[in-house]
Amino acid sequence: EDVVSPTLVMDNVDKIQSVWSSLEALRRDGSLWLWGYHYFWYAKGNDSCFITSPVKLLDEIEVKSIVQISGAYAAVYSDNTLWMWGDSGGKGLIGNGETSQVVCNPIKVLDNVQSVIMPDSTASCFTIRTDGALCAWGDNSYGQLGVKTPGKFSALPVKVTFEEDYVPYNPSSDGWR
């Protein structure tokens, strides 16, 4: 049925964003809700990519911020950890070392994250950590990761050092190599 007047979707919303036909809302209690077109929802075993009314994605976790581009999602939780899920875009956008998979459930990528962005014209992700370090991963077609070799990509976060060589993040040792 067509809706011809504004309709209340949800109360107590702090932030909302939309990319293409997908919508995400952060409520004032830190809960994350989504609806619209979400490919990972289908890959997760649901009957469709379409979510016709808001669904709470993460239970018992307070989300500070969320960004989404091309079917990949990045959320900074209240404990300053970065979690990602969705489509890695063939160039490691999820940051877990894989390049060609859809990650259906959020996975932890980094600790001590202050903010995250994913520019809408590229399949790359950038974070600023609480210590001021800039990290980047994903597509590097135009040198946007700040590493020496444009055209390559990084499926794991790399610390942008503002020098000739970059330093890969080693998640197993929880630090930079």
C-alpha positions, 0 to 999 in steps of 0.5 A, a space after each residue: 500500500 502506498 504511503 501518502 503522508 509522513 509515517 513515524 518509523 521509530 522514536 528516540 533516534 539519535 542518528 540516521 544514515 542511508 546509502 542507496 536503499 538501505 537505512 540504519 538508525 542509531 537510537 539514543 540507547 546505542 542500539 543499531 537498527 536497519 531496514 531496506 536493502 541489505 545484501 548481507 541479510 540474505 547471505 545470513 540465511 534470510 529469504 530476501 535482501 529486503 527488510 521491510 520494517 526496522 530490525 535490531 541488529 546487535 543485542 546488548 552492544 552500544 554503538 557510537 557510530 556506524 558507516 556503510 558503503 557498497 554493502 560493507 558496514 563499520 561500527 564503532 562500539 562504546 568500548 572504542 572497538 571497530 566491528 565490520 560486516 557485509 561485502 568485502 568488495 573483492 579488495 578486503 574492505 572488511 579488514 579481516 584479511 579476506 577479499 571475496 566473501 560476505 561476512 554476515 556477523 560483525 567481526 572485531 577489526 581494531 581496538 582503540 578506534 576513535 572514528 571511522 570513514 568509508 568514502 563513497 567513491 571507493 572501497 576503502 576504510 579509514 580509522 583514527 585510533 585513540 592514540 592518533 594513529 591513522 589506519 587504512 585498508 581496502 582498495 588502493 587504486 588511486 593511492 588513497 591508503 597512503 602506502 607506496 604502491 597504488 593499484 594494490 589493496 590491503 585486506 588488513 589495516 595498515 598504519 599510515 606512517 607518512 613515510 616511504 614504507 607502511 607497517 601492517 597491523 598484526 591482529 594476533 599480537 594486538 599491535 603494529 609489526 
